[in-house]
Amino acid sequence: MERVVGTVVRGLRGPIINEGDDIVQIVVDTALNAAKTEGFEIEDRDIVTVTESVVARAQGNYAKISDIASDVKSKFGDDTVGVIFPILSRNRFSNILKGIAAGTKKIVLMLSYPSDEVGNHLVSLDDLDEKGINPWTDVLTEAEFRGHFGFNKHTFTGVDYIEYYKELIVEQGAEVEVIFSNNAKTILDYTKSILTCDIHSRFRTKRILKAAGAEKVYGLDNILAESVNGSGFNSKYGLLGSNKSTEDGVKLFPDNCQPIVDDIQAKILAATGKLVEVMIYGDGAFKDPVGQIWELADPVVSPAYTPGLDGTPNEIKLKYLADNDFANLHGEELKNAIKEYINNKEEDLTGNMAAQGTTPRKLTDLIGSLSDLTSGSGDKGTPMIYIQGYFDNYTK
């Protein structure tokens, strides 16, 4: 019988994960039980993905606001601290900001505009055009910003983040001054001690600041990069990728994840004789065209994955072949010609017109986005995803 289904993605329901749980065995048992219950066969090159959240929960990778404050205090002392380029998020940054404020006496909060790094807007580009403001050259005080744009609430959350972040800082007993600039060097007019909070541009920002004369430069990846007072930590990413867990704490990005994916792969192989690929995923790497938010607030889509998920797709565009190379063919003859082309395609199609329009992103970014969209961030209760047929093509 001819195969008529390609990639199949299943969200797997498992138990609620608590600190200390054996996440490896839970994932293995959940995948095997799903296959038995739903009646599908586990095959070589199937993919099991696990959301970073449940991995971190099992690890107990949590920290308190007081732990953040202690680390910030140890690095900056009594300096006025420039906190620059944070994202606008109650979930991602509010408790981090509380911790920073609790460890300092004064903060100069420098916000990028018209939006943060991941697309949360303070104002629109149209507003900037109307006021004749250039966000790449113009530095605004809070009074100037309010004079131009007034008080605006975030489209999705209904929060005025300028006021919200100020309140969080003051509540922790610190002074605050707010400015707006997209030039990292602007902060040096206020202080030489900087905590840069950007995610994907952090290395460039640190380099620029150090070259311009900053005396102390740290990023969120340097805060809680090791345990403080017995807290959780992430040796590579620090506070990046963390989320609010309680009013007094954060859940960190999971640490030391490679042994987890390797063990899941080994146990499924031992149980089934099939070599599946395994990855841990966080945010997907996609952009919402309406809200203009780029989803990726984690430092990476996947902190760990098995070797078979390394690299990028090497695919051809079927419609290109149908419209060009085989434009004179139809039906079974066209199908066979395309299958033969696929079977004999080069190992690297870079620059080949037949590959134009395919997606050259990393496999882990693509699969992580697929997984994130499947599991969602709400109450679906499917923190594990089982993917079949992802590496198949038209010839299979």
PESUL-V919713 format. One record per backbone hydrogen bond with DSSP energy under -1.0 kcal/mol. CO is the residue of the C=O (numbers start at 1). NH is the residue of the N-H. If there is no record, write none. Layout:
co:CO nh:NH
co:CO nh:NH
This chain:
co:8 nh:388
co:10 nh:386
co:12 nh:384
co:18 nh:21
co:21 nh:23
co:22 nh:26
co:23 nh:27
co:24 nh:28
co:25 nh:29
co:26 nh:30
co:27 nh:31
co:28 nh:32
co:29 nh:33
co:30 nh:34
co:31 nh:35
co:32 nh:36
co:33 nh:37
co:34 nh:38
co:35 nh:39
co:35 nh:40
co:43 nh:46
co:46 nh:277
co:47 nh:387
co:48 nh:279
co:49 nh:385
co:50 nh:281
co:51 nh:55
co:52 nh:56
co:53 nh:57
co:54 nh:58
co:55 nh:59
co:56 nh:61
co:58 nh:20
co:60 nh:62
co:61 nh:252
co:62 nh:232
co:63 nh:250
co:64 nh:68
co:65 nh:69
co:66 nh:70
co:67 nh:71
co:68 nh:72
co:69 nh:73
co:70 nh:74
co:71 nh:75
co:72 nh:76
co:73 nh:77
co:76 nh:79
co:81 nh:108
co:82 nh:195
co:83 nh:110
co:84 nh:197
co:87 nh:89
co:89 nh:93
co:91 nh:244
co:93 nh:97
co:94 nh:98
co:95 nh:99
co:96 nh:100
co:97 nh:101
co:98 nh:102
co:101 nh:104
co:105 nh:175
co:106 nh:81
co:107 nh:177
co:108 nh:83
co:109 nh:179
co:110 nh:85
co:111 nh:181
co:114 nh:122
co:114 nh:123
co:116 nh:119
co:118 nh:294
co:120 nh:116
co:124 nh:128
co:125 nh:129
co:126 nh:130
co:127 nh:131
co:128 nh:133
co:134 nh:137
co:134 nh:138
co:140 nh:180
co:141 nh:145
co:142 nh:146
co:143 nh:147
co:144 nh:148
co:145 nh:149
co:146 nh:150
co:154 nh:158
co:159 nh:154
co:159 nh:161
co:160 nh:164
co:161 nh:165
co:162 nh:166
co:163 nh:167
co:164 nh:168
co:165 nh:169
co:166 nh:170
co:167 nh:171
co:169 nh:174
co:170 nh:173
co:175 nh:107
co:177 nh:109
co:178 nh:142
co:179 nh:111
co:180 nh:140
co:183 nh:186
co:184 nh:187
co:185 nh:188
co:186 nh:189
co:187 nh:190
co:187 nh:191
co:192 nh:215
co:192 nh:216
co:193 nh:82
co:194 nh:218
co:195 nh:84
co:196 nh:220
co:201 nh:205
co:202 nh:206
co:203 nh:207
co:204 nh:208
co:205 nh:209
co:206 nh:210
co:207 nh:211
co:208 nh:212
co:209 nh:214
co:210 nh:213
co:216 nh:194
co:218 nh:196
co:219 nh:222
co:220 nh:239
co:224 nh:234
co:228 nh:231
co:234 nh:238
co:237 nh:240
co:239 nh:242
co:243 nh:251
co:246 nh:249
co:248 nh:65
co:249 nh:245
co:249 nh:246
co:250 nh:63
co:251 nh:243
co:257 nh:261
co:258 nh:262
co:259 nh:263
co:260 nh:264
co:261 nh:265
co:262 nh:266
co:263 nh:267
co:264 nh:268
co:265 nh:269
co:266 nh:270
co:267 nh:271
co:268 nh:272
co:269 nh:273
co:275 nh:45
co:277 nh:48
co:278 nh:306
co:279 nh:50
co:281 nh:52
co:286 nh:295
co:288 nh:292
co:293 nh:288
co:295 nh:297
co:301 nh:282
co:304 nh:280
co:306 nh:309
co:307 nh:310
co:311 nh:363
co:317 nh:321
co:318 nh:322
co:319 nh:323
co:320 nh:324
co:321 nh:326
co:324 nh:327
co:326 nh:329
co:330 nh:333
co:330 nh:334
co:331 nh:335
co:332 nh:336
co:333 nh:337
co:334 nh:338
co:335 nh:339
co:336 nh:340
co:337 nh:341
co:338 nh:342
co:339 nh:343
co:340 nh:344
co:342 nh:345
co:349 nh:352
co:352 nh:355
co:353 nh:356
co:354 nh:317
co:355 nh:358
co:362 nh:366
co:363 nh:367
co:364 nh:368
co:365 nh:369
co:366 nh:370
co:367 nh:371
co:368 nh:372
co:369 nh:373
co:370 nh:374
co:371 nh:375
co:372 nh:376
co:383 nh:51
co:384 nh:12
co:385 nh:49
co:386 nh:10
co:387 nh:47
co:388 nh:8
co:393 nh:396
